[in-house]
Amino acid sequence: MNLRDRALSYDIAAWLLVGLGLVVVLKFHLLAALFSGLLVFELVHVLVPVFRLSQLAGRWAKLLAVALLTVLVVGLLTLLILWGAALLRNGSDNLPQLVATMAVIVEESRELLPPLVEEHIPLNIEEMQSAVAGWLRAHSGELRVVGQETLRTVAHMLIGMVIGAMLALREALPSQGEERPLGKALLERVDRFGASFRRVVFAQVRIAGLNAFLTWLYIGVALPLLDIPLPYAKTLILITFVAGLLPVVGNLVSNTVIVTVSLSQSLGLAMGSLAFLVVIHKLEYFLNAHIIGSRIRAAAWELLLAMLIMEALFGLRGLIAAPIYYAYLKDELKARKLV
């Protein structure tokens, strides 16, 4: 076996191991841990050149500077998550009140809705409460599982951030000895996947931020100027940003909430909000295709096909992971000059 064949065998082994690992991540609900760890690692990786930490003299000085930066990144991400959760749960425009208000809005707007929709809506709050209570009793076991899964996901995110921080610190240390061929091939695959994550996620955050900004212009500026203030404005904008991080599904969630709350003012405002959101998300569709597509050099139909297949295989987790997984796959194929 010549050297070229041996190198190719190491690459094949690395591809199989990384591919198996990515499937295991989806199969065993470890996506939150993977993404949170990669987010910490990539943020530190991006910020090190900004603060010129790599130019520090001395091994320990560089290690200490990167350690402080890593702790700062993990702390800020944790505070941001806690702040968002507190705002949604305990703020003046908290999420439970928003959900209760939406129930009242739907009940009071029955006469504005088409008969086909109206017949599927409870007659009053008591009937709605009775239906909800019955559903809760019937699905109490499933809800306990959901609660446990939420706690498990939070724990996975914290563990993932710690692992990402440890890997960022390891990057700051000089390499000890020569890497073995398989280890070198695996590190190359991991670096390529991290780069795909950075390109796609940072682009998606930018798109979600633009989406939330345009929604703020509509809800927080335009409607008050027209003397039509919309309740729960801060919560609606936060939901728009968070939901915007999820491809396709996020837009449906945020649009439904905003149109329902707009219905509390008038049917005309609800239709106007719907028209505005359609325009925004048409713009977002082209931006998404342009920004993410240009980052991974993929057409919009390729991303949509990848999302469709991944959702069919792994559900919502597959839908979320699809752009990153596809970007990584395409990078691997381009590196071998296959596409």
NULO-220678 format. One line per field, with one value per residue: residue number from 1; residue in one letter; x, y, z of N, C-alpha, C in turn. Coordinates in steps of 0.001 Angstrom, whole numbers, plus 500000, padded with zeros to 6 digits. Example, Ala and Ser with C-alpha at 12.3 -4.5 7.8 and 13.67 -1.06 7.14 Angstrom:
<rs>
num [1	2] .
residu [A	S] .
npx [513190	512850] .
npy [494310	497750] .
npz [507800	507080] .
capx [512300	513670] .
capy [495500	498940] .
capz [507800	507140] .
cpx [513200	512900] .
cpy [496700	500030] .
cpz [507800	507870] .
</rs>
This chain:
<rs>
num [1	2	3	4	5	6	7	8	9	10	11	12	13	14	15	16	17	18	19	20	21	22	23	24	25	26	27	28	29	30	31	32	33	34	35	36	37	38	39	40	41	42	43	44	45	46	47	48	49	50	51	52	53	54	55	56	57	58	59	60	61	62	63	64	65	66	67	68	69	70	71	72	73	74	75	76	77	78	79	80	81	82	83	84	85	86	87	88	89	90	91	92	93	94	95	96	97	98	99	100	101	102	103	104	105	106	107	108	109	110	111	112	113	114	115	116	117	118	119	120	121	122	123	124	125	126	127	128	129	130	131	132	133	134	135	136	137	138	139	140	141	142	143	144	145	146	147	148	149	150	151	152	153	154	155	156	157	158	159	160	161	162	163	164	165	166	167	168	169	170	171	172	173	174	175	176	177	178	179	180	181	182	183	184	185	186	187	188	189	190	191	192	193	194	195	196	197	198	199	200	201	202	203	204	205	206	207	208	209	210	211	212	213	214	215	216	217	218	219	220	221	222	223	224	225	226	227	228	229	230	231	232	233	234	235	236	237	238	239	240	241	242	243	244	245	246	247	248	249	250	251	252	253	254	255	256	257	258	259	260	261	262	263	264	265	266	267	268	269	270	271	272	273	274	275	276	277	278	279	280	281	282	283	284	285	286	287	288	289	290	291	292	293	294	295	296	297	298	299	300	301	302	303	304	305	306	307	308	309	310	311	312	313	314	315	316	317	318	319	320	321	322	323	324	325	326	327	328	329	330	331	332	333	334	335	336	337	338	339] .
residu [M	N	L	R	D	R	A	L	S	Y	D	I	A	A	W	L	L	V	G	L	G	L	V	V	V	L	K	F	H	L	L	A	A	L	F	S	G	L	L	V	F	E	L	V	H	V	L	V	P	V	F	R	L	S	Q	L	A	G	R	W	A	K	L	L	A	V	A	L	L	T	V	L	V	V	G	L	L	T	L	L	I	L	W	G	A	A	L	L	R	N	G	S	D	N	L	P	Q	L	V	A	T	M	A	V	I	V	E	E	S	R	E	L	L	P	P	L	V	E	E	H	I	P	L	N	I	E	E	M	Q	S	A	V	A	G	W	L	R	A	H	S	G	E	L	R	V	V	G	Q	E	T	L	R	T	V	A	H	M	L	I	G	M	V	I	G	A	M	L	A	L	R	E	A	L	P	S	Q	G	E	E	R	P	L	G	K	A	L	L	E	R	V	D	R	F	G	A	S	F	R	R	V	V	F	A	Q	V	R	I	A	G	L	N	A	F	L	T	W	L	Y	I	G	V	A	L	P	L	L	D	I	P	L	P	Y	A	K	T	L	I	L	I	T	F	V	A	G	L	L	P	V	V	G	N	L	V	S	N	T	V	I	V	T	V	S	L	S	Q	S	L	G	L	A	M	G	S	L	A	F	L	V	V	I	H	K	L	E	Y	F	L	N	A	H	I	I	G	S	R	I	R	A	A	A	W	E	L	L	L	A	M	L	I	M	E	A	L	F	G	L	R	G	L	I	A	A	P	I	Y	Y	A	Y	L	K	D	E	L	K	A	R	K	L	V] .
npx [500854	500746	501822	499899	497537	497359	496954	494464	492904	492948	491543	489031	488335	488169	486058	483956	483832	483261	480863	479248	479284	477866	475350	474702	474550	472155	470354	470363	469624	471543	472077	471837	473941	476139	475925	476027	478567	480169	479493	480632	483349	483835	483236	485254	487416	487036	487271	489843	491860	490860	491369	494044	495352	496859	499323	500617	503454	504972	503949	502209	501085	499576	497832	496465	495198	493484	491961	490630	489133	487544	486043	484643	483093	481502	480189	478759	477066	475559	474319	472820	471023	469660	468587	466852	465075	464035	462787	460780	459291	458840	458635	456994	455570	455114	455464	453474	451215	450873	450104	447680	446244	446108	444384	442011	441677	441232	438805	437098	437072	435570	433376	434524	435868	436134	433417	434311	436641	435676	434010	435727	436686	436616	433569	433611	435611	435443	434846	437137	439080	438251	438708	441492	442300	441414	443028	445526	445329	445121	447563	449486	451660	453299	453858	455403	457616	458396	459119	461286	462937	463453	464971	467097	468063	468958	470990	472649	473392	474910	476989	478016	478951	481003	482722	483329	484694	486921	488128	488763	490707	492613	493386	494915	497282	500577	501152	501772	504161	504036	501065	499205	498349	495544	494399	495088	493615	491023	490938	491078	488586	486891	487621	486724	483976	483425	484014	481972	479757	480227	479973	477283	475646	476345	475559	472790	472069	472513	470523	468215	468449	468113	465496	464150	464702	463329	460756	460537	460587	458066	456234	457119	457581	456186	453393	452813	453149	450986	449074	448222	448972	450507	449907	452238	454651	457503	457889	456926	458829	461138	460397	460233	462946	464202	462710	463375	465860	465414	465061	462459	460278	460375	459527	456807	455831	456360	454939	452275	451780	452070	450091	447792	447773	447519	444947	443488	443162	441978	440389	441334	443902	445099	445145	446771	449151	449719	450186	452451	454272	454468	455751	458174	459203	459403	461437	463344	463598	464969	467278	468194	468694	470655	472670	473282	473392	475453	477549	477979	478076	475794	472731	469353	467427	468887	469414	466783	465979	467771	466932	464329	464775	466295	464501	462510	463902	464866	463154	462332	464873	466532	465748	466733	469470	470106	471075	473727	474881	474666	476269	478748	479008	479130	481487	483351	483086	483908	486511	487661	487453	485136	482730] .
npy [498801	502123	505496	507365	505828	505018	507460	508092	506054	506777	509166	508193	506650	508718	510228	508383	508102	510736	511170	509177	510178	512617	511661	510282	512435	513679	511558	510953	513284	515359	517744	520361	520453	520104	522398	524552	524187	524485	527123	528628	527949	528906	531634	532473	531836	533667	536102	536165	537061	539676	540956	540624	538558	536417	537422	537770	537473	534600	531538	531124	533638	533997	531825	532520	534908	533980	532241	534026	535452	533364	532673	535070	535040	532703	533476	535782	534655	532916	534760	536165	534204	533673	536217	536553	534433	535246	537629	536696	535208	536687	539410	542623	542256	539449	536001	534000	535676	536731	534431	533839	536153	535875	533702	534868	536784	535207	534014	536265	537094	535483	535988	537307	535483	532956	530588	527903	527873	528831	526837	525082	526243	526742	527646	529494	530947	529222	526750	526478	526376	524015	522199	522461	521614	518933	517972	518310	516488	514108	514016	514151	512539	512773	515482	515627	514318	516169	518330	517173	516748	519384	520322	518558	519373	521982	521313	519886	521991	523613	521826	521480	524104	524254	522242	523366	525641	524427	523277	525585	526657	524661	525113	527370	526489	525436	522913	519566	517578	515461	515032	511997	510148	509450	510934	513507	513637	513477	515849	517686	517252	518028	520719	521669	521224	522952	525415	525475	525589	528111	529871	529461	529747	532286	533838	533287	534384	537048	537457	536919	539006	541244	540731	540975	543675	544989	544210	545538	548192	548258	547437	548874	551484	552446	551703	552932	555629	555871	555874	553384	551468	548351	545695	543933	544425	544283	541581	540360	541206	540001	537300	537145	537453	535223	533079	533488	532347	529762	527919	528399	527149	528912	531393	530885	530550	533084	534808	533910	534553	537382	538227	537277	538785	541305	541115	541764	544457	545190	543693	544713	545684	543259	542053	543907	543569	540932	541232	542895	541181	539129	540470	541105	538533	537523	539173	538301	535671	535914	537171	535203	533101	534388	535248	532960	531028	532102	531973	529225	528546	527530	526826	528083	526068	523798	524001	523957	521409	519823	520490	519467	516688	516120	516855	514956	512682	513152	514891	517981	518566	517708	519520	521936	521414	520969	523050	523459	520899	520295	522290	521505	518963	519743	521223	519198	517656	519526	519938	517577	517975	517057	518303] .
npz [500000	499005	500003	499327	499158	501843	503147	502057	503144	505840	505684	504860	507097	508971	507897	508171	510980	511824	510441	511628	514233	513913	513218	515564	517324	516511	516810	519536	520809	521230	520082	521111	522962	521249	519540	521389	522498	520178	519579	521709	521319	518684	518948	520742	519118	517037	518411	519485	517525	517278	519727	519656	520977	520248	519727	522059	524178	525460	526863	529073	529499	527176	527447	529818	529025	526979	528515	530255	528350	527400	529694	529927	527555	527934	530305	529438	527470	529082	530831	528936	528048	530467	530952	528756	529276	531755	531028	529362	531159	533543	533046	532400	530093	529969	528861	529702	530243	527697	526241	527548	526906	524130	523966	524879	522887	520608	521339	521521	518940	517355	515697	513618	512185	509564	508961	508775	510288	512689	513794	514973	517235	520767	522552	524689	527375	529578	528400	526872	528907	530128	528055	527796	530369	530308	528240	529445	531582	530158	528925	530880	531618	529335	529442	531734	530812	528853	530504	531840	529648	528924	531102	530806	528317	528914	530741	528961	527271	529014	529669	527111	526584	528477	527511	525001	525905	527111	524869	523472	525149	524889	522279	522596	523613	522684	520197	521195	520181	517191	515286	514967	511953	511651	513730	512888	510510	511566	513109	511056	509791	511909	512237	509781	509976	512123	510909	508993	510687	511869	509668	508812	511160	512235	510096	510134	512591	512014	510075	511626	513450	511736	510921	513392	513878	511760	512432	514878	513931	512768	514847	517113	516260	513846	514286	516892	516068	514409	516263	517178	519322	519940	522152	524353	523054	523405	524060	521733	519855	520889	520698	517927	517220	518509	517427	514802	514579	513992	511081	508688	510354	512517	511496	510995	513611	514904	513185	513500	516194	516213	514362	515639	518051	516894	516014	518237	518157	515667	512777	510429	511166	511767	509237	507968	509437	508751	505999	506088	507382	505526	503444	504741	505226	502680	501796	503645	502823	500345	501300	503033	501261	499770	501648	503366	501356	499744	501546	501872	499309	497927	496250	496757	496480	497040	499790	500782	499976	501435	504039	503970	503676	505995	507987	507588	508344	510987	512302	513984	515006	512939	510988	512024	512090	509449	507505	508438	508510	505793	504686	505686	504462	501784	501796	502314	499979	498066	498848	498009	495369	494070	493550] .
capx [500000	501574	501486	498645	496437	497250	496324	493058	492247	492754	490446	487768	488037	487752	484708	482995	483710	482570	479481	478565	479106	476814	474074	474467	474135	470736	469563	470302	469229	472725	472326	472023	475299	477085	475856	476497	480021	480745	479303	481673	484646	483975	483293	486613	488293	486870	487665	491280	492574	490371	492111	495452	495888	497835	500621	501207	504667	504912	502872	501234	500361	498580	496836	495654	494352	492428	491090	489757	488198	486601	485125	483787	482134	480549	479369	477821	476043	474676	473490	471880	469965	468867	467838	465740	464096	463373	461908	459609	458506	458525	458555	455639	454933	455633	454904	452188	450142	450655	449334	446317	445614	445809	443177	440871	441528	440617	437396	436329	437105	434897	432470	435311	436544	435284	432694	435096	437566	434915	433424	436762	437137	435695	432574	433928	436813	435237	435000	438541	439797	437904	439419	442918	442466	441294	444235	446636	445184	445384	448957	450314	452925	454112	454323	456512	458773	458836	459828	462577	463742	463902	466084	468217	468629	469724	472220	473496	473947	475966	478121	478593	479725	482239	483598	483811	485692	488133	488763	489349	491945	493577	493891	495898	498536	501310	500950	502772	504543	503398	499779	499091	497591	494089	494061	495195	492460	489837	490978	490743	487124	486258	487829	485860	482600	483350	483947	480617	478889	480439	479412	475821	474991	476545	474696	471404	471891	472407	469198	467232	468551	467473	464066	463656	464780	462212	459535	460512	460172	456624	455485	457567	457687	455116	452061	452594	452981	449607	448224	447684	449997	450236	450366	453297	455570	458851	457864	456764	460107	462052	459960	460618	464385	464516	462117	464095	467040	464979	464643	461097	459328	460393	458687	455404	455509	456317	453848	450996	451630	451887	448782	446757	447740	446982	443505	442861	442852	440968	440675	442151	445283	445607	445459	447943	450314	450013	450795	453796	455123	454721	456781	459438	459751	459847	462769	464224	463862	466034	468490	468649	469287	471861	473711	473708	473773	476772	478551	478300	478042	474707	471494	468266	466742	469712	469163	465422	465949	468477	466056	463208	465239	466705	463290	461852	464690	465126	462206	462740	466330	467120	465472	467645	470858	470286	471987	475110	475327	474820	477448	479927	479088	479571	482900	484132	483078	484716	487922	488107	487201	484061	481661] .
capy [500000	503320	506556	508004	504959	505056	508735	508001	505198	507572	510092	507441	506336	509963	510551	507463	508412	512019	510958	508442	511096	513581	510950	510022	513718	513875	510433	510947	514604	516066	518885	521561	520399	520331	523775	525482	524058	525110	528571	529162	527766	529779	533028	532700	531783	534921	537254	536159	538029	541036	541481	540356	537723	535472	538076	537871	536684	533699	530540	531285	534897	533744	530917	533267	535846	533214	531729	535130	535705	532245	532853	536202	534606	531784	534255	536631	533800	532442	535898	536484	533185	533899	537470	536287	533586	536055	538591	535986	534621	537571	540809	543200	541637	538085	535033	533435	536654	536814	533254	534015	537209	535315	532886	535795	537410	534226	533849	537467	537366	534393	536454	537825	534373	532171	529507	526678	528010	529114	525637	524327	527052	526644	528708	530506	530689	528038	525568	526388	525905	522608	521429	522460	520766	517547	517625	518193	515228	512995	514016	514537	511807	513357	516793	515408	514006	517433	519073	516530	516991	520773	520369	517838	520219	523047	520682	519606	523257	524027	520923	521810	525331	523932	521516	524352	526470	523627	523147	526887	526756	523739	525762	528387	525821	524917	521476	518702	516467	515346	514339	510755	510400	509435	512090	514694	513628	513803	517275	518422	517161	518821	522134	521999	521319	524195	526542	525465	526096	529555	530598	529368	530271	533728	534441	533175	535382	538345	537512	537040	540369	542143	540453	541592	545128	545425	544032	546654	549400	548181	547375	549863	552858	552807	551609	554032	556896	555850	555806	552021	550690	546920	545182	542922	544733	543767	540121	539996	541410	538965	536045	537221	537196	533838	532182	533679	531490	528472	528091	528098	526997	530114	532425	530535	530797	534519	535416	533557	535319	538813	538440	537062	539965	542418	540916	542401	545850	545153	542753	545436	545685	541896	541850	544735	542904	539758	541698	543369	540027	538423	541240	540925	537194	537394	539780	537408	534483	536223	537403	533907	532389	535091	535262	531607	530365	532569	531500	527806	528392	526596	527450	527988	524779	522795	524115	523507	519953	519266	520663	518537	515324	516013	516902	513659	511662	513421	515834	519379	518621	517626	520773	522954	521073	520733	523956	523280	519598	520348	523115	520680	517951	520363	521556	517968	517281	520491	519696	516448	518364	516230	519200] .
capz [500000	498966	500960	498931	499571	503298	503509	501701	504133	507057	505404	504864	508498	509627	507418	508786	512401	511968	510012	512691	515359	513602	513303	516992	517918	516219	517304	520998	521296	521723	519207	521934	523510	520145	519067	522426	522558	518983	519652	522590	520680	517517	519416	521241	517946	516294	519226	519791	516674	517512	520875	519369	522051	519697	519643	523387	524359	526602	526813	530150	529286	526142	528006	530776	528284	526316	529577	530682	527258	527366	530829	529586	526538	528570	531236	528701	526860	530157	531262	527867	528089	531680	530789	527850	529957	532782	530361	528861	532253	534664	532669	532331	528918	530032	527928	530144	530014	526252	525834	528056	526106	522809	524105	524956	521568	519704	521715	521218	517498	516656	514648	512505	511510	508656	509649	508820	511407	513909	514392	515680	518358	521906	522607	525692	528155	530420	527547	526509	530084	530309	527027	528148	531549	529861	527493	530392	532312	529242	528490	532026	531539	528279	529888	532656	529977	528251	531540	532044	528456	528977	532056	530207	527264	529573	531242	527804	526802	529949	529476	525809	526700	529207	526580	524035	526580	527284	523553	523145	525922	524284	521070	522960	523958	521519	519995	521821	519326	515886	515288	514220	510712	511844	514560	512040	509607	512364	513442	509829	509642	512969	511888	508646	510489	512898	509975	508423	511755	512027	508533	508750	512367	512320	509071	510588	513656	511336	509450	512709	513972	510780	511005	514627	513716	510909	513230	515841	513207	512551	516112	518084	515729	512917	514900	517843	515349	513898	517456	517313	520037	520048	523449	524403	521955	523669	523964	520320	519170	521367	520081	516518	517101	518891	516435	513547	514545	513460	509683	508237	511450	513352	510893	511207	515021	515190	512412	514127	517436	515922	513727	516659	518932	516093	515924	519403	517807	514596	511701	509448	511621	511627	507827	507673	510033	507932	504750	506420	507684	504268	502739	505468	505080	501293	501791	504403	501999	499402	502078	503522	500125	499331	502674	503705	500107	499303	502505	501627	497851	497614	495798	497733	496372	497709	501233	501075	499826	502595	505207	503823	503941	507403	508819	507457	509044	512405	512870	514141	515178	511609	510284	512546	511772	508014	506786	508886	508027	504340	504413	505954	503407	500536	501966	502150	498562	497314	499191	497183	493967	493540	493112] .
cpx [500885	501047	500163	497448	496248	496574	494829	492299	492015	491597	489097	487360	487545	486352	483660	482769	482943	481110	478666	478305	477981	475439	473713	473985	472645	469872	469359	470156	470411	473036	472579	473432	476330	477106	476361	478012	480701	480616	480370	483033	484845	484010	484674	487590	488227	487425	489161	492061	492130	491148	493614	496109	496949	499226	501297	502431	504506	503700	501800	500448	499249	497447	495906	494703	493198	491450	490124	488722	487135	485578	484152	482717	481070	479629	478338	476718	475050	473757	472447	470724	469056	468026	466632	464658	463325	462400	460635	458708	458000	458395	457123	454863	455298	454833	453602	451017	449827	449801	447884	445571	445249	444561	441929	440601	440821	439140	436561	436250	436390	434049	433218	435923	435600	434610	433496	436078	436803	434413	434430	437283	436149	434777	432946	435182	436667	435428	436458	439363	439530	438641	440902	443177	442375	442518	445416	446559	445555	446860	449908	451669	453852	454662	455474	457790	459315	459617	461207	463501	464271	465091	467316	468879	469463	471046	473182	474151	475089	477207	478811	479429	481038	483224	484172	484875	487007	488878	489404	490654	493025	494188	494999	497256	499261	501143	502113	503071	503753	502101	499883	498198	496079	493644	494101	494013	491173	489792	490636	489235	486415	486414	486911	484403	482427	483257	482560	479615	479006	479790	477891	475169	475160	475702	473238	471102	471733	471026	468110	467256	467895	465958	463454	463679	463627	460876	459408	460094	458658	455858	455841	457601	456456	453738	451832	452422	451577	448587	447498	448729	449573	450728	451456	454353	456953	458909	457740	458078	461113	461695	460375	462091	464717	463974	462834	465365	466712	464518	463207	460102	459240	459512	457203	454969	455355	455186	452491	450750	451323	450515	447657	446642	447192	445469	442777	442486	441765	441372	441556	443619	445899	445985	446681	449218	450719	450700	452230	454743	455434	455824	458143	460045	460050	461249	463764	464567	465009	467355	469079	469346	470603	472982	474210	474155	475146	477868	478944	478263	477023	473484	470393	467587	467554	469465	467781	465311	466643	467614	464889	463623	465590	465499	462557	462579	464730	464177	462777	464245	467028	466925	466447	469080	471135	471234	473452	475668	475573	476042	478728	480112	479621	481040	483788	484213	483931	486198	488506	487876	486154	482869	482255] .
cpy [501243	504393	507225	507163	504980	506344	508696	507116	505942	508555	509384	507092	507579	510366	509667	507794	509719	511877	510220	509345	512085	512930	510676	511290	513948	512789	510497	512351	515387	517313	520164	521606	520705	521802	524768	525406	524720	526631	529214	529099	528760	531256	533373	532754	533084	536108	537303	537098	539471	541697	541203	539522	536757	536076	538217	536964	535781	532793	530822	532580	534715	532859	531650	534228	535123	532656	532817	535447	534609	532360	534000	535797	533697	532545	535109	535813	533306	533558	536254	535494	533414	535156	537258	535454	534380	537051	537913	535477	535656	539041	541322	542638	540158	537137	534393	534386	536782	535647	533380	535065	536699	534441	533753	536418	536466	534063	535052	537755	536304	534880	537004	536717	533628	531026	528219	526695	528120	527838	524802	525081	526909	527860	529822	530079	529429	526753	525375	525853	524424	521726	521334	521536	519289	517098	517423	516878	514039	512885	514378	513831	512395	514712	516665	515105	515272	518262	518497	516778	518418	520912	519678	518677	521344	522492	520382	520889	523723	523150	521223	523073	525094	523207	522471	525249	525717	523459	524461	527096	525841	524339	526758	527784	525369	523411	520687	517517	516444	514552	513033	510973	510424	510609	513384	514795	513982	515289	518135	518412	518058	520310	522560	522122	522595	525420	526630	526007	527610	530333	530617	530047	531780	534458	534405	534158	536777	538519	537675	538429	541386	541981	541112	543115	545658	545274	545136	547953	549431	548290	548535	551286	553218	552787	552663	555393	557017	555765	554461	551178	549236	546419	544128	543147	544124	542245	539667	540141	540342	537607	536015	536908	535739	532858	532296	532865	530098	528659	527634	528074	528265	531215	532148	530846	532297	535207	535144	534388	536785	539076	538255	538248	541170	542335	541537	543852	545919	544118	543405	545459	544295	541613	542669	544121	541700	540161	542157	542190	539222	539131	541032	539556	536837	537985	538868	536163	534741	536481	536089	533136	533035	534958	533852	530863	530799	532099	530062	527482	527323	527378	527239	526624	523667	522805	523586	521982	519274	519360	519681	517115	515146	516060	515569	512574	511872	514432	517240	519519	518572	518901	521868	522691	521049	521725	523744	521963	519637	521186	522313	519629	518552	520779	520327	517567	518236	520297	518545	516714	517460	517070	520572] .
cpz [500000	499907	500639	499361	501084	503753	503203	502684	505441	506865	505462	506292	509240	509195	508083	510256	512615	511542	511048	513888	515126	513644	514764	517693	517706	516856	518804	521588	521904	520898	520002	522509	522423	519733	520116	522566	521378	519034	520527	521896	519531	517919	519944	520073	517143	517071	519533	518868	516902	518639	520767	520480	521538	519611	521002	523484	525583	526564	527840	530023	528256	526682	528970	530062	527600	527346	530051	529616	527192	528487	530539	528578	527145	529518	530522	528043	527911	530631	530210	527859	529291	531566	529873	528508	531010	532157	529877	529982	533249	534294	532625	531152	528855	529148	528408	529942	528530	525768	526286	527240	524718	522852	524144	523592	520602	520022	521286	519731	516684	515484	513445	511655	510578	509409	509779	509983	512717	514583	515162	516904	519499	521995	523572	526447	528985	529602	527146	527680	530327	529308	527350	529332	531174	529100	528423	531162	531413	528875	529631	531988	530498	528700	530884	531880	529328	529254	531794	530854	528440	529917	531484	529119	527848	530108	530096	527283	527695	529784	528149	525864	527444	528293	525534	524632	526743	525959	523120	523905	525338	523021	521390	523297	522696	521426	520576	520892	518016	515993	514488	512999	510902	512690	513766	511086	510347	512715	512225	509586	510662	512677	510755	509083	511305	512009	509331	509439	511867	510890	508574	509950	512474	511278	509514	511704	513047	510699	510506	513317	513049	510818	512236	514531	512870	511641	514269	515157	513013	513865	517047	517584	514895	513583	515984	517174	514759	515028	517552	518048	520195	521404	523289	523328	522191	523525	522516	519557	519587	520759	518605	516330	517380	517858	515095	513436	514010	512022	509473	509397	512284	512814	511104	512638	515280	514427	513046	515373	517134	515300	514737	517589	518171	515972	517113	519124	516740	513565	510646	509843	511490	510172	507423	508220	509202	506629	504988	506647	506435	503491	503394	505170	503633	501155	502502	503593	501035	500130	502566	502410	499701	500357	502969	502447	499622	500248	502230	500138	497445	497177	496839	497680	497039	499210	501588	500963	501015	503851	505159	504183	505416	508336	508757	508249	510553	513033	512964	514304	513823	510815	510712	512083	510275	507329	507157	508369	506521	503955	504622	504856	502114	500615	501763	500679	497734	497602	498376	495697	493295	493060	492850] .
</rs>
